[in-house]
Amino acid sequence: MCCAAGLCSAGSTVTCDDCLQLSPQCAWCTQENFTDWFSVTQRCDTLDVLLEKGCDRDQLQFPVSKHQILQDQPLGKKMGSANSTQIFPQKMSLKLRPGSEVTFQVKVQHTEDYPVDMYYLMDLSASMVDDLKMIKDLGSTLSKEMAKLTSKFRMGFGSFVEKPLLPFIKITEEELVNPCSRVDDTCLPTFGYKHVLSLTSNTSKFNEIIAVQHISANIDDTECGFDAIMQAAVCGDKIGWRNDSMRLLVFVSDGNSHFGMDSRLAGIVIPNDGQCHLDANNEYSKSTVHEYPTLGQLIDKLVENNILLIFAVTEDQKDNYMVTAPLFFFPVRMFNVSVELLGCLSGVRHFSLRPVGLQDSLEIEVQSLCSCDCRQPPKSDSSQCTEGQGVFQCGVCVCQPGFLGAQCECNEESTLLSNCLANNDSEICSGQGQCYCGQCVCHASSFGRIYGPHCECDNYSCVRFHGELCGGHGVCDCGECICEKGWKGQYCNCSTSMEACTSEDGSLCSGRGKCVCGHCVCTVPGASGDKCEKCPTCGSSLFCQRHLGDWYFFTSEIQDIVSLRRVICLLFGVQAYQVLVLLFTCVYTFHVTSKDTNVPNTALRDFLSSL
């Protein structure tokens, strides 16, 4: 809801219709004097926010997506009865806000004694010889079982093998006539698809057709089954599909099927056109001309012709086909259907939902809720709007083209846009607002507030410290941080307080450093600690006297700086640098002079000055 609120209020909408199209959560307040012209965009927000701002509930435009059933004839039981139907409801209307979704329930049930057309499409390649023997009485068996479900059952038959071209078959003269000659057997020449028996209720005729079928052969174990499916689906007049029947296409094979561009192996490059091409002998005449159909083409044609495809394949071929086992007659099935509208529609649209295999459908009409339905008609002579230049609608003046302003009192041609320019090189209202009647109205921003005579300022484009605007200790004003009391600096991250720098004796940084942004920065060598309170070398006369004594002892014979450095390194090793610094401190602490003739004072001072 927070995201929706930001979307509704962050826009620059000045009309009710534009507001409703932002989001299904946006509402518009039509209440007069709810805002002035420069804040008219605040009329658009979520329902809860507008109510909190004081807009009366009956002054809100907030259409809600809904659905309405227009025809609800109950599911029928007997085919042919006055109220027989297979889907509920039969007609409904949807009114949707763009971006919203509605969900409704659809019920489906087969009516009793519903017509069924079953077309049996069989692979007659050599490997199917055993299967062909097993279905000799298939017609009688199917009729007997289907009689329990419907008295209006019809059967048809078709067969397929492979495209009669290299490399799918051998083209020696002998094998073209008898492709089984290589195994000392006899079979029919290879053919693509052949329609054998149109749909009929004559069971005996079906059995007779099955009894006279013979196998053929090809080289590979992949067949042209998809060619056959396509022709059986689109050659409705030849097959004999009834308009009011459930159409079942039973595909029987023990091999895989070629599809798409597989036929290019044989030099066929013309795409399948999805049309019926059965010749006078009911054979597929484009078998050697057109490519195999693609899976997408097959699906489109099966759905278009309302045909249920059933794959009856061997166990080893299950993964190659989408095996289905539909229930021909089932109790009531319920489905939840969700419809979402992505954008506004120009008018009423219609579409239908129809379960594959059934003839009845649910007709749906859709309207988009993109316009406000304010109770009061637009007032062209309203005193709120300048006469002839706008109409009062949904709480605001909707201006005619060429006019603008709270009351449409401004003419765009006469309005000086120069008043909205900071200089000749700038954009109108700095590109962050609109010029209304020579005055800038700044856009709303999700980052903060845009303001200024030319919308040149904002309260969020300032430097940050540790991710916080103005270090968290100031406010951003037109690109500059205004620091709170007790803070300073460009980032407002420098404290002016001396409290953290004050030592117990009241001195700043124990007299050994400076207080910078509320923290001690030690300047005396050797000093450390939060308040520079630690300094083992500072102010210790015993230390200096002891080391100066050592210095005098070891340097009595030193005559130059080089010898002096060598002695220091031999005496103190790796701590030579530290000792030199200590000696330097002691020299200035005790004001070493040349009174002691054992110390070459000139050499000492020259050495210390070289540190």
Disulfide bonds with the S-S distance in Angstrom:
Cys8-Cys26 1.96
Cys16-Cys372 1.65
Cys19-Cys44 2.11
Cys29-Cys55 2.09
Cys180-Cys187 2.04
Cys235-Cys276 2.00
Cys344-Cys370 2.02
Cys374-Cys394 1.77
Cys385-Cys397 1.94
Cys399-Cys408 2.14
Cys410-Cys437 1.55
Cys420-Cys435 1.99
Cys429-Cys440 2.12
Cys442-Cys455 2.16
Cys457-Cys478 1.83
Cys462-Cys476 2.07
Cys470-Cys481 2.05
Cys483-Cys492 2.03
Cys494-Cys517 1.80
Cys501-Cys515 2.13
Cys509-Cys520 2.14
Cys522-Cys532 2.03
Cys535-Cys538 1.81
Cys544-Cys586 1.93
